[in-house]
């Protein structure tokens, strides 16, 4: 077959260069390659076709959450005008994004039989075709067959190549029907299923197993010569000396604490411990708010014992200085509404990710943290509370063994990702038997494992917790009971739990 290349402009609304080759019988097939031209990219073609189609069918190997959000408006518009939609996605461990599948399922479920989402979960089936079919009200159909997955890279950033088909070209009508037939055939295969919570758990477990295998099979890091470590170390020392106000770690928002620790160090595990009701979750949220909202650092918050709405209300109240009881009880004043409105632009732009999976397994938790960091590097991970994280241990193992497993896994992950991880933990009742009720490192439940693994341990003490008339009412002590890289200390701050926050004492 002899090929003759020629350039022609296509898609009236898109400036692009396309290559068209002809067969001996004169039929033509349009080809595009973004490395040869400035378009159309898959991100140009797909939304434009969805905007006019009355039916679309897609078959993608990889599917990402960001891509789902990008094309969601066009998918919803297609369905809202009565169109039909079919999507088949790969479900291999390297392909599947459980969050993307769940999000897409949530978008499509209200449309019932109009929309079908299927994922290939059979372990021996690897669905990696990238074919996209669109049908239009005038009866013609168009297709994109190429290298682009339904991911942010496939839509926008990768160099992709594809062939366009149009049923109005006589030689292409039959090929386009085969494109649709291929998508529908995979939809009905025994190893293909709908998206459910069970599917999400299966895919998440596969991802975790894959990462574990990679870690176990990985070699150790290269051993470095002492001389090679001196220069980067001296660069760090010089940077701190030259700019005393610049922190090496993630700032907590408490001036005296940050002065001692220089922020939460990359690769560190920090434990915040207290008796129930003292405010350790609120203190943790303060760290997260300062990182994500004040400093725009990408942060992931895992709240394992409360719903997302409760967490969001606490953050809004703390940032807007609104009584939590007023917001929850519908008693906000006009001034409170005004303060909230003023803070909303900055709050809404914060790069904060929130997960409220109850009683998470440590494998799934670490897998999700690693996935988020791979998507875009994290600056802070916060987990509340540690005792809700479960681990698979040997039959008959006690809770201390389980906590030890969880703590070591989190510390290893912090080192691997070079991100600080902060967790909350409960202090035992022994502290209440003391006259001053001041917590000690040994009061941490399952303290041996936590104290050994943690880089920093902050014990929260409120003198007015059990004595409302205490002369120090309104104050709280952040007892830095362990500090791997510096001195221990006690930092006194103010608690404003009615606003769901702690603050520095007025100077």
N, C-alpha and C positions, 0 to 999 in steps of 0.2 A: 504494500500500500504506500503510495507516494503522498508525502505531506507537503502542503504549501502553506506557509505562515503569512498572515496578513493582519494588520491592525484595524480595529474599527471601534467607534464609540457606541456604547450601549447604556441602557438604563438612563433615561432622560434626565433624571434628577441627580445622577452621580457622575462626576467627572472621573473617567478611568481609561486605562488602556487595556484592551483585551486581545488575546491572540485567538484567531479562528483558523482551524485547519480543515482542509477539504479532502474527502476520499475521492477515488477515481470516478464514482458515480455522481459526484457533485454535491453530495450532502455535506453539511458543515456542523461542527461542534465547537462551542465557545469555551475558551480556557482563560483563566486568570491566575496570576501569581503575583503576590504583593511585593516580592523582591524585584520584579520587573516593572512594576507600575505603582501608582498611588491609590489603587482601588479597583473595583470595590472590595472592601474587606468583608469578611463574613458578618461583622458587626454592622455594616451598611446594608448588606443584602437581606438578612433575616428580618429585621424590624420593618423594612420597607415592604417586604412580601406579606408579612403577617398583617400589616396595616390594611391590606386590600383583600386578603384571602377569605374564603368561607369555609375552608377546611385545611388543616395542616397536620402532617405526620413527620416525626423526627426520630432518628436512631443515632444515638451518641454513645461513645465509649465512656468518656469522662463527663461528669456534671458537677458544677461548683455552685456554691451558694451565691456568690457575687454575680455570676452569670444569670442565675434565676432572677435575682432582683433587677438586673439590667433589662431583661426581656419581659418581666411580669406585666408591665402596662400593655404591651402589644398582645400578649396571650389573653389577658382579661378582656381587652377590647374585642378580640376575635370571638370569645365565648359570649360576651354580653350582646353581640349582635346576632346570636344564634348559630355561630359556627361550631365545627367539630374539631377536636384536638386529640392526637395520639402521640405519646412520647415513650420510647423504649430506651432505657439507660443501662449501661454495664454495671455489674455488681461485684466485680473482683476487688480484693482488698486495696489494691493501688488505685482503683477507679472510683469507688463509691464514696460519696460524701453524705453520710446519714442526715446531717442537718439540711443539706440542699434538697434531698428527697422528701423529708418531712415538710419543709417549707413549701415546696412545689405541690405536694399533696394537699396541704392546707389551702392553697390558692385554688386548686382545681375541684376539690370535694363539693363545694356548693353548687356546681354545675351538673352534678349527677352523671347521666350517660353521655352528656356532651363531651366530657373530657375523660381520657384514660391515661393513667401513668403506670408503667410496668418496669420492673427492674429484674435483671438476670442474676439469680442467686445460685443457680446450680454450679457446684465447684468445678465441673468439667466444661462449662460453657464460658467462653471469653468473648463477649460481644464488643467488638471494637470498630464496627463500621460507622462512618459518619455520612449519613444520607438524610437530606431534608426535602420534603415534598410539600408543595402548596398548590391548592386548587382555588379557582376564582369564579365569581358569579357568572361570567360569560361562558363558562364551560372549559376554558383552557387550564392547563397545569404547568407549573415550572418546578425545577428541582436543582439542588446544589449537591454535588458529589465531590467530596474533597478530603482534606486532611484536618479540618477544623472540628474540634469537640465543642460542646456547649459549655465552655468555660470562659472566664475573663480573658485568658490568653488567646483562646480560639476566636473570640469575638473582636478583640482589639489589638493585642500586643504581639502575638506570634506572626511570623511570616508563614502564610498559608497559601496553598494552591488548590484550585478546584476547577471542575467542569460544570458549565451551566447547560441545562436542558429545557426545551420549551416545546410543548405538545403541538404548537402551531407549525412547527417544522415537521413535515410528514415523516421523516425518518426517525424522529425522536419520540413520537407518541408512544410507541411500544416500549421503548426503554423506560420512559417515565412511569408507565404502568408497572413495570418490573420493580422499580424503586419502591413504589407504594406496596406492592405485593411482598417484597422482602421485609419491610417494616412490620406489616400485619402478620407475616409468618412468625417472626420472632415474638411478637405479642402473644401468640397462642402456643408457644412451645412449653413443654412441661416444666422446664427449669426457670420459667419467668413468672413472677408473681406481682401482686399489687403491693403498695407501700402501707405498712402498718407499724405499730410499736414493736411487734415481734421482728419484723424485717429490720428495723433500725438496730435492735439489739444484736441480731445476727451479724449485720455488717460491721457494727462497732467492735464486736468480739473478734472478728476476722482481722480488723485493722490492728487491734492491740496485739494479737498473736503474731502478726507480721512484724510489728516493731520490736516485739520481744525477741523474735528470731534474729532480727538484724543486730540487736544489741549483743545477744549471746554470741553471734558469729563474728562480731566486729573485733578487729585487732586493737591492741592498746595504742594510745597516742604515742607519737614518736618521742623518744627520750631526747631532751634538749641539753646542750652544753651549758654549763653555768655561765659562761661568757655571753651566750645568746640571750640570757634572761636579764642581764644587767642593764642594757640600754633601755628596753621598754619600762623596766622598773624605775630607772632614773628619770625617764620622761614623765612618768606618773608623779613622782616626787616633785619634780620641777613644776608641773602643771598646778599641783595643789599649793605649792609655795608662792607661785606667781599670782594665783587667783584664789585667795582664801575663801571667797564667797561661793566658789564652784564646788559642788559636792560630787564625790566619786560615785555615790549610790543614789537610790531613789529617795527624795526627801519625804519625810513623814508628815510635815506640817507643824511639828512641835519644835520650836527653836532650840531649846536646851537639849532635847534628845538628839536632834540632828547635829548639834555641835559636838557631842560625844561620839556618835556613831559615824558621822559623815554620810548619813543616809543609809538606806538598806542596800548592802553590797550585792552585786551580781553574783549569782551562784549560791546565795545564802538561804538558810531556812530559819525563820523567826517564829517563835511561839509566843502568843499572848494568852496568859492564864489568869483566871479569876474565879471567885465563887459565883454561882448563878445570881443574876440580877445586878451585878456590879457594873456591867456595861462593856464587856470585852468585844461583843459584836459591833457596838457603836464605835469603839476605838478602832477596830479594823476598818469599818466604813470610812472613818476619818482618814486613814492612810490612803485608801482607795480614792476618795474624793480629791485629796490633795494631788495625787499623781495624775488622775485622769482629767479632772476639771481644771485645776489650777495650772498644771504643767503640761497638759495635753499628751501624757504618756499612755500608750496603749496598754490597758489593764484588763485582766480577766478576773471576775468575781464569781466564786462558786458558793452559793447559799444553799446548804443541804437540808435546812430545817425550817425554811419559811418561803412563802410564795414571792414571786417577782414583784407583785404590786406592793407588798409590805416593804420590801427593800427600796423600791423606788420612792415611796412616800417618805421614808427616813432620809434619803439623800436630798429630796426636795425641801424637806423641813430644815435640815441642817444648813443647806446652802442659802435658803431664803429667810432664815430665822423665824420660823412659824412653829407654833406649838403642835406637836404631833397629835395630841388629842383633838385640837381644833380641826386639823385637816381630816382626820378619820371620822369626826363627828359632824362634819359639814358646818362648822361654826366659824369659818375664816372671816375675818373682817375685811373691809375694803382695802385697808392698808396692807394686810397680808396678801391679798390678791395682787396688789400693785407690786409688792416686793417679789412675789413669785414670777410675775410677768417680766420684771426687769432681769431676773436671773436666767430665765428660760433659754435665751439665745446661746449663752455660754454653756449651760448645762447640756442642752440638746446636741451640741457639737463635740462633746467629750468622747474620746475613743475608748469607751467602756463596754465590755462584753459581760453579760450576766447569764449564768446557768443555774437553774434551781432544781436539778435532778435530786430527788430525795435518796438518802442512804446509798450514795454512789460507791461502786466497787473501785478499788484503787487502780486496777488495770484500765478500766474504762476512763477514769478520771485522768490518769497520766496520758492516755491516748488522746483524749480531747485537748488537753493542754498542749501536747506536742503538735497536734493538727492546727490549732489556732496559731501557734508560733511559726509553723511552717508557712501558713497562709500570709502572715505578716508578723515580724518579730514582736514579742511581748516585752514590756518593761516591768510589769508587776503581776503576780498571781496571788490572789487572796482566797482562802478556803475557810468556811465557817459552817459548822465546827468540825474539829478533827475526829471527834468520837462518832460522827455519822459516816465516816469513811470505812468501808469494809475491805477485808483482805482475805484471800484464801490461804489458810494455814493448815498444818497437819491436824488430823482428828484429835480432839482432846486438848489442843493448845489453848492457853488462857488468853484473856484480853490483852495482857501486857505484851505477849508475843505478837499478837495481831497489830497492836499499835507500833511496836518496833518495826514490823514489816512495812507498815504505811509510812512511818517517818523516814526510814532509810530509802524507800522508793522515791519519796518527794525530794529528799536531799540530793539523791543521784540525778533526778530530773532537773533540779535547779542548776546543778553543775553542768549537765549536758547542754541545757538551753542558755546558760549564763544569764539567768533571770532570778530575782529574789522571789521567794515564796513565803507567804505569811499565813499562819494557821492559828485558830483559837482552840484553847483546851480548858478543861475544867479543873479547878483546884479542889482537893478533898476536904472533908469536914474537920480534919485535925487542926486547921488554922483557927477554928472557932473556939478551941479549948485554951488558946493563949490569951493572956490578959490584954495585949495590944492588938490581937488578931491580925498581925502583920504576916503576910504569906512568905514562905521560904521556897527555895528551889525544890526541896524534897516534898513539898505539898502537892506538886503536880501529880495528877493521877497517872499511873504507869510512868512515873517520873524518871526511872533509870534510863529507859530508852530515849525519851524525849530530851532529857538533859544532856545526854551524850551526843546525840545527833545534831541538835540545834546549834546555830551560830550565835543567835541572840535569844534570850528569854526575858520577856517583859511581864512582870506580875502586877496586875492592876489591883490597887487597894483603895477603897473608899471608906474613910472613917465614919461617915454618916450612913453606911449601908444598914447597920443594925442599931444605930443610935442617932436618931434624927436631930437631937439637940446637941450633938457633938460640936465643940467650938470650931472645928474645921469643916463644918457643913458646907457643901458646895465645892470642896476640894477633892482631888484624887491624886494618888501617888503612882507614878509609873516606875516601878522598881526594876531597874535593869540588873537582873540577878545573874545573868551570864552574858559576856561580851567577848567573843573569841578574839577580836582584833583591838581590844582596848579596855579601859577601866569599867568597873561597874559603878552604878550611881542610882540615886533616887531623884526623879524629876517630878515636881509638883505642878499640876495643871488644874484648870477649872472644869467641872462637869456641868453641862447644861442638858441633862437627859430629856428634859421636856422639849428641847429643840433637837433631840437625837444627835448630840455632838459633845465633844470635848474641845477646849480651847486653851491656848497659853494663858497664864495668869497675867492680869494687867500689870504693867511695870510702872 
